[in-house]
Amino acid sequence: EMSASLVGSEMCIRDRFNGCTDKASLTKRYKELLKVYHPDNANGDQTMTIKITNTFNYLKTKYE
């Protein structure tokens, strides 16, 4: 069972993909988010990058 904080965190990340209506827009948003959060960036965050990638992989299955 997921903790409430983890579920809330995942929902917050899913919100970053709001407005994506197809695989192309989803992929575009994913790339934009990685530009911000990738660990190679000065203010990047590896944990956030993993969460964004996992959320993207889950959401893209809706369009395959």
TORKE-826815 format. One record per residue: z, y, x of N, C-alpha, C, O, CB in turn; residue in three letters. Coordinates in steps of 0.1 Angstrom, whole numbers, plus 5000, padded with zeros to 4 digits. Glycine has a CB too. Example, Ala and Ser with C-alpha at 12.3 -4.5 7.8 and 13.67 -1.06 7.14 Angstrom:
rec n_up:5078 n_north:4943 n_east:5132 ca_up:5078 ca_north:4955 ca_east:5123 c_up:5078 c_north:4967 c_east:5132 o_up:5085 o_north:4967 o_east:5142 cb_up:5090 cb_north:4955 cb_east:5113 code:ala
rec n_up:5071 n_north:4978 n_east:5128 ca_up:5071 ca_north:4989 ca_east:5137 c_up:5079 c_north:5000 c_east:5129 o_up:5080 o_north:5011 o_east:5134 cb_up:5057 cb_north:4994 cb_east:5141 code:ser
END
This chain:
rec n_up:5000 n_north:4988 n_east:5008 ca_up:5000 ca_north:5000 ca_east:5000 c_up:5000 c_north:5012 c_east:5009 o_up:5008 o_north:5013 o_east:5019 cb_up:5012 cb_north:5000 cb_east:4990 code:glu
rec n_up:4992 n_north:5022 n_east:5005 ca_up:4991 ca_north:5034 ca_east:5013 c_up:5002 c_north:5044 c_east:5009 o_up:5006 o_north:5044 o_east:4998 cb_up:4977 cb_north:5041 cb_east:5011 code:met
rec n_up:5007 n_north:5051 n_east:5019 ca_up:5017 ca_north:5061 ca_east:5016 c_up:5011 c_north:5073 c_east:5009 o_up:4999 o_north:5075 o_east:5010 cb_up:5024 cb_north:5066 cb_east:5029 code:ser
rec n_up:5019 n_north:5080 n_east:5001 ca_up:5014 ca_north:5091 ca_east:4994 c_up:5008 c_north:5102 c_east:5003 o_up:4997 o_north:5108 o_east:5000 cb_up:5025 cb_north:5098 cb_east:4986 code:ala
rec n_up:5013 n_north:5104 n_east:5015 ca_up:5008 ca_north:5114 ca_east:5024 c_up:4994 c_north:5110 c_east:5029 o_up:4986 o_north:5118 o_east:5031 cb_up:5018 cb_north:5116 cb_east:5036 code:ser
rec n_up:4993 n_north:5097 n_east:5032 ca_up:4980 ca_north:5092 ca_east:5037 c_up:4969 c_north:5094 c_east:5026 o_up:4958 o_north:5098 o_east:5029 cb_up:4981 cb_north:5077 cb_east:5041 code:leu
rec n_up:4973 n_north:5090 n_east:5014 ca_up:4963 ca_north:5091 ca_east:5003 c_up:4959 c_north:5106 c_east:5001 o_up:4948 o_north:5109 o_east:4999 cb_up:4969 cb_north:5086 cb_east:4989 code:val
rec n_up:4969 n_north:5115 n_east:5002 ca_up:4967 ca_north:5129 ca_east:5000 c_up:4958 c_north:5134 c_east:5012 o_up:4949 o_north:5142 o_east:5009 cb_up:4979 cb_north:5137 cb_east:5000 code:gly
rec n_up:4960 n_north:5129 n_east:5024 ca_up:4952 ca_north:5133 ca_east:5035 c_up:4937 c_north:5128 c_east:5033 o_up:4928 o_north:5136 o_east:5036 cb_up:4958 cb_north:5127 cb_east:5048 code:ser
rec n_up:4936 n_north:5116 n_east:5029 ca_up:4922 ca_north:5111 ca_east:5026 c_up:4915 c_north:5119 c_east:5015 o_up:4903 o_north:5122 o_east:5016 cb_up:4923 cb_north:5096 cb_east:5023 code:glu
rec n_up:4922 n_north:5123 n_east:5005 ca_up:4916 ca_north:5130 ca_east:4994 c_up:4912 c_north:5144 c_east:4999 o_up:4901 o_north:5149 o_east:4995 cb_up:4926 cb_north:5132 cb_east:4982 code:met
rec n_up:4920 n_north:5150 n_east:5008 ca_up:4916 ca_north:5163 ca_east:5014 c_up:4903 c_north:5162 c_east:5022 o_up:4895 o_north:5171 o_east:5021 cb_up:4928 cb_north:5168 cb_east:5023 code:cys
rec n_up:4902 n_north:5151 n_east:5029 ca_up:4889 ca_north:5149 ca_east:5037 c_up:4878 c_north:5147 c_east:5027 o_up:4867 o_north:5152 o_east:5030 cb_up:4891 cb_north:5137 cb_east:5046 code:ile
rec n_up:4880 n_north:5139 n_east:5017 ca_up:4869 ca_north:5137 ca_east:5007 c_up:4865 c_north:5150 c_east:5001 o_up:4853 o_north:5151 o_east:4998 cb_up:4874 cb_north:5127 cb_east:4996 code:arg
rec n_up:4874 n_north:5159 n_east:4999 ca_up:4871 ca_north:5172 ca_east:4993 c_up:4861 c_north:5180 c_east:5002 o_up:4853 o_north:5188 o_east:4997 cb_up:4883 cb_north:5180 cb_east:4991 code:asp
rec n_up:4861 n_north:5177 n_east:5015 ca_up:4852 ca_north:5184 ca_east:5024 c_up:4837 c_north:5180 c_east:5021 o_up:4828 o_north:5186 o_east:5026 cb_up:4855 cb_north:5181 cb_east:5038 code:arg
rec n_up:4835 n_north:5169 n_east:5014 ca_up:4822 ca_north:5164 ca_east:5011 c_up:4818 c_north:5168 c_east:4996 o_up:4807 o_north:5164 o_east:4991 cb_up:4821 cb_north:5149 cb_east:5012 code:phe
rec n_up:4826 n_north:5176 n_east:4989 ca_up:4823 ca_north:5180 ca_east:4976 c_up:4810 c_north:5188 c_east:4976 o_up:4807 o_north:5195 o_east:4985 cb_up:4834 cb_north:5189 cb_east:4970 code:asn
rec n_up:4802 n_north:5186 n_east:4966 ca_up:4789 ca_north:5192 ca_east:4965 c_up:4777 c_north:5184 c_east:4971 o_up:4766 o_north:5188 o_east:4969 cb_up:4789 cb_north:5205 cb_east:4972 code:gly
rec n_up:4780 n_north:5173 n_east:4977 ca_up:4770 ca_north:5165 ca_east:4983 c_up:4765 c_north:5156 c_east:4971 o_up:4773 o_north:5148 o_east:4965 cb_up:4775 cb_north:5156 cb_east:4995 code:cys
rec n_up:4752 n_north:5156 n_east:4969 ca_up:4747 ca_north:5149 ca_east:4957 c_up:4737 c_north:5138 c_east:4961 o_up:4733 o_north:5130 o_east:4952 cb_up:4739 cb_north:5159 cb_east:4948 code:thr
rec n_up:4735 n_north:5136 n_east:4974 ca_up:4726 ca_north:5125 ca_east:4978 c_up:4729 c_north:5122 c_east:4993 o_up:4737 o_north:5129 o_east:4999 cb_up:4711 cb_north:5129 cb_east:4976 code:asp
rec n_up:4723 n_north:5112 n_east:4998 ca_up:4726 ca_north:5108 ca_east:5012 c_up:4722 c_north:5118 c_east:5022 o_up:4730 o_north:5120 o_east:5032 cb_up:4719 cb_north:5095 cb_east:5015 code:lys
rec n_up:4712 n_north:5126 n_east:5020 ca_up:4708 ca_north:5136 ca_east:5029 c_up:4718 c_north:5147 c_east:5030 o_up:4721 o_north:5152 o_east:5041 cb_up:4694 cb_north:5142 cb_east:5025 code:ala
rec n_up:4723 n_north:5152 n_east:5019 ca_up:4733 ca_north:5163 ca_east:5019 c_up:4746 c_north:5158 c_east:5024 o_up:4753 o_north:5165 o_east:5031 cb_up:4735 cb_north:5168 cb_east:5004 code:ser
rec n_up:4749 n_north:5145 n_east:5021 ca_up:4761 ca_north:5139 ca_east:5027 c_up:4761 c_north:5139 c_east:5042 o_up:4770 o_north:5142 o_east:5049 cb_up:4764 cb_north:5125 cb_east:5021 code:leu
rec n_up:4749 n_north:5134 n_east:5047 ca_up:4747 ca_north:5133 ca_east:5062 c_up:4748 c_north:5147 c_east:5068 o_up:4754 o_north:5148 o_east:5079 cb_up:4734 cb_north:5126 cb_east:5065 code:thr
rec n_up:4742 n_north:5157 n_east:5062 ca_up:4742 ca_north:5170 ca_east:5067 c_up:4756 c_north:5176 c_east:5068 o_up:4760 o_north:5181 o_east:5079 cb_up:4733 cb_north:5180 cb_east:5059 code:lys
rec n_up:4764 n_north:5174 n_east:5058 ca_up:4778 ca_north:5178 ca_east:5058 c_up:4786 c_north:5171 c_east:5069 o_up:4794 o_north:5177 o_east:5076 cb_up:4784 cb_north:5176 cb_east:5044 code:arg
rec n_up:4783 n_north:5158 n_east:5070 ca_up:4790 ca_north:5150 ca_east:5080 c_up:4788 c_north:5156 c_east:5094 o_up:4797 o_north:5157 o_east:5102 cb_up:4786 cb_north:5135 cb_east:5080 code:tyr
rec n_up:4775 n_north:5159 n_east:5097 ca_up:4772 ca_north:5164 ca_east:5110 c_up:4778 c_north:5178 c_east:5112 o_up:4782 o_north:5181 o_east:5123 cb_up:4756 cb_north:5165 cb_east:5112 code:lys
rec n_up:4779 n_north:5186 n_east:5102 ca_up:4785 ca_north:5199 ca_east:5103 c_up:4800 c_north:5198 c_east:5106 o_up:4806 o_north:5205 o_east:5114 cb_up:4783 cb_north:5207 cb_east:5090 code:glu
rec n_up:4806 n_north:5188 n_east:5099 ca_up:4821 ca_north:5186 ca_east:5101 c_up:4823 c_north:5181 c_east:5115 o_up:4833 o_north:5185 o_east:5122 cb_up:4826 cb_north:5176 cb_east:5091 code:leu
rec n_up:4815 n_north:5172 n_east:5120 ca_up:4816 ca_north:5167 ca_east:5134 c_up:4815 c_north:5178 c_east:5144 o_up:4822 o_north:5178 o_east:5155 cb_up:4806 cb_north:5156 cb_east:5137 code:leu
rec n_up:4806 n_north:5188 n_east:5142 ca_up:4805 ca_north:5199 ca_east:5151 c_up:4818 c_north:5206 c_east:5153 o_up:4821 o_north:5212 o_east:5163 cb_up:4794 cb_north:5209 cb_east:5146 code:lys
rec n_up:4826 n_north:5207 n_east:5142 ca_up:4839 ca_north:5214 ca_east:5142 c_up:4850 c_north:5205 c_east:5148 o_up:4858 o_north:5209 o_east:5156 cb_up:4843 cb_north:5218 cb_east:5128 code:val
rec n_up:4851 n_north:5192 n_east:5144 ca_up:4862 ca_north:5184 ca_east:5147 c_up:4861 c_north:5174 c_east:5158 o_up:4870 o_north:5167 o_east:5162 cb_up:4866 cb_north:5177 cb_east:5135 code:tyr
rec n_up:4849 n_north:5173 n_east:5164 ca_up:4847 ca_north:5163 ca_east:5174 c_up:4856 c_north:5165 c_east:5186 o_up:4858 o_north:5177 o_east:5190 cb_up:4832 cb_north:5163 cb_east:5179 code:his
rec n_up:4862 n_north:5155 n_east:5191 ca_up:4872 ca_north:5156 ca_east:5202 c_up:4867 c_north:5163 c_east:5215 o_up:4875 o_north:5169 o_east:5223 cb_up:4877 cb_north:5143 cb_east:5206 code:pro
rec n_up:4854 n_north:5164 n_east:5217 ca_up:4848 ca_north:5171 ca_east:5228 c_up:4849 c_north:5186 c_east:5227 o_up:4847 o_north:5193 o_east:5237 cb_up:4834 cb_north:5166 cb_east:5230 code:asp
rec n_up:4851 n_north:5191 n_east:5215 ca_up:4852 ca_north:5205 ca_east:5212 c_up:4866 c_north:5210 c_east:5217 o_up:4876 o_north:5202 o_east:5217 cb_up:4850 cb_north:5209 cb_east:5197 code:asn
rec n_up:4867 n_north:5222 n_east:5220 ca_up:4880 ca_north:5228 ca_east:5224 c_up:4891 c_north:5226 c_east:5214 o_up:4902 o_north:5222 o_east:5218 cb_up:4879 cb_north:5243 cb_east:5227 code:ala
rec n_up:4889 n_north:5227 n_east:5202 ca_up:4899 ca_north:5225 ca_east:5191 c_up:4896 c_north:5212 c_east:5183 o_up:4901 o_north:5211 o_east:5172 cb_up:4899 cb_north:5237 cb_east:5182 code:asn
rec n_up:4889 n_north:5203 n_east:5189 ca_up:4886 ca_north:5191 ca_east:5183 c_up:4898 c_north:5182 c_east:5180 o_up:4909 o_north:5184 o_east:5186 cb_up:4876 cb_north:5183 cb_east:5191 code:gly
rec n_up:4897 n_north:5172 n_east:5172 ca_up:4908 ca_north:5163 ca_east:5168 c_up:4903 c_north:5149 c_east:5166 o_up:4895 o_north:5147 o_east:5156 cb_up:4915 cb_north:5169 cb_east:5155 code:asp
rec n_up:4907 n_north:5140 n_east:5174 ca_up:4901 ca_north:5126 ca_east:5173 c_up:4905 c_north:5120 c_east:5160 o_up:4897 o_north:5113 o_east:5154 cb_up:4907 cb_north:5118 cb_east:5185 code:gln
rec n_up:4918 n_north:5121 n_east:5156 ca_up:4922 ca_north:5115 ca_east:5143 c_up:4914 c_north:5120 c_east:5132 o_up:4910 o_north:5113 o_east:5123 cb_up:4937 cb_north:5118 cb_east:5141 code:thr
rec n_up:4912 n_north:5133 n_east:5131 ca_up:4904 ca_north:5139 ca_east:5120 c_up:4890 c_north:5134 c_east:5121 o_up:4884 o_north:5131 o_east:5110 cb_up:4904 cb_north:5155 cb_east:5121 code:met
rec n_up:4884 n_north:5133 n_east:5133 ca_up:4870 ca_north:5128 ca_east:5134 c_up:4869 c_north:5113 c_east:5129 o_up:4860 o_north:5110 o_east:5122 cb_up:4866 cb_north:5128 cb_east:5149 code:thr
rec n_up:4879 n_north:5105 n_east:5131 ca_up:4879 ca_north:5091 ca_east:5126 c_up:4880 c_north:5092 c_east:5111 o_up:4873 o_north:5084 o_east:5105 cb_up:4891 cb_north:5083 cb_east:5132 code:ile
rec n_up:4889 n_north:5100 n_east:5106 ca_up:4890 ca_north:5101 ca_east:5091 c_up:4877 c_north:5105 c_east:5084 o_up:4873 o_north:5100 o_east:5074 cb_up:4902 cb_north:5110 cb_east:5087 code:lys
rec n_up:4871 n_north:5115 n_east:5090 ca_up:4858 ca_north:5121 ca_east:5085 c_up:4848 c_north:5110 c_east:5085 o_up:4840 o_north:5108 o_east:5076 cb_up:4854 cb_north:5133 cb_east:5093 code:ile
rec n_up:4847 n_north:5103 n_east:5097 ca_up:4837 ca_north:5092 ca_east:5098 c_up:4840 c_north:5081 c_east:5088 o_up:4830 o_north:5076 o_east:5082 cb_up:4837 cb_north:5086 cb_east:5112 code:thr
rec n_up:4852 n_north:5077 n_east:5086 ca_up:4855 ca_north:5066 ca_east:5077 c_up:4852 c_north:5071 c_east:5062 o_up:4847 o_north:5063 o_east:5054 cb_up:4870 cb_north:5063 cb_east:5077 code:asn
rec n_up:4855 n_north:5083 n_east:5059 ca_up:4852 ca_north:5088 ca_east:5046 c_up:4837 c_north:5089 c_east:5044 o_up:4832 o_north:5085 o_east:5033 cb_up:4858 cb_north:5102 cb_east:5044 code:thr
rec n_up:4829 n_north:5094 n_east:5054 ca_up:4815 ca_north:5094 ca_east:5053 c_up:4809 c_north:5080 c_east:5051 o_up:4801 o_north:5078 o_east:5042 cb_up:4809 cb_north:5100 cb_east:5066 code:phe
rec n_up:4814 n_north:5071 n_east:5058 ca_up:4809 ca_north:5057 ca_east:5057 c_up:4812 c_north:5051 c_east:5043 o_up:4803 o_north:5044 o_east:5037 cb_up:4815 cb_north:5048 cb_east:5067 code:asn
rec n_up:4823 n_north:5055 n_east:5037 ca_up:4826 ca_north:5050 ca_east:5024 c_up:4817 c_north:5057 c_east:5013 o_up:4811 o_north:5050 o_east:5005 cb_up:4841 cb_north:5053 cb_east:5020 code:tyr
rec n_up:4816 n_north:5070 n_east:5015 ca_up:4808 ca_north:5078 ca_east:5005 c_up:4793 c_north:5074 c_east:5005 o_up:4787 o_north:5074 o_east:4995 cb_up:4810 cb_north:5093 cb_east:5007 code:leu
rec n_up:4788 n_north:5072 n_east:5017 ca_up:4774 ca_north:5069 ca_east:5018 c_up:4770 c_north:5056 c_east:5011 o_up:4758 o_north:5055 o_east:5007 cb_up:4769 cb_north:5069 cb_east:5032 code:lys
rec n_up:4779 n_north:5047 n_east:5009 ca_up:4776 ca_north:5035 ca_east:5002 c_up:4772 c_north:5037 c_east:4988 o_up:4765 o_north:5029 o_east:4982 cb_up:4787 cb_north:5025 cb_east:5003 code:thr
rec n_up:4776 n_north:5049 n_east:4982 ca_up:4772 ca_north:5052 ca_east:4969 c_up:4757 c_north:5056 c_east:4967 o_up:4751 o_north:5055 o_east:4957 cb_up:4780 cb_north:5064 cb_east:4964 code:lys
rec n_up:4751 n_north:5059 n_east:4979 ca_up:4737 ca_north:5063 ca_east:4979 c_up:4728 c_north:5053 c_east:4985 o_up:4716 o_north:5056 o_east:4987 cb_up:4735 cb_north:5076 cb_east:4986 code:tyr
rec n_up:4733 n_north:5041 n_east:4988 ca_up:4724 ca_north:5031 ca_east:4994 c_up:4720 c_north:5020 c_east:4984 o_up:4713 o_north:5011 o_east:4987 cb_up:4731 cb_north:5024 cb_east:5006 code:glu
END
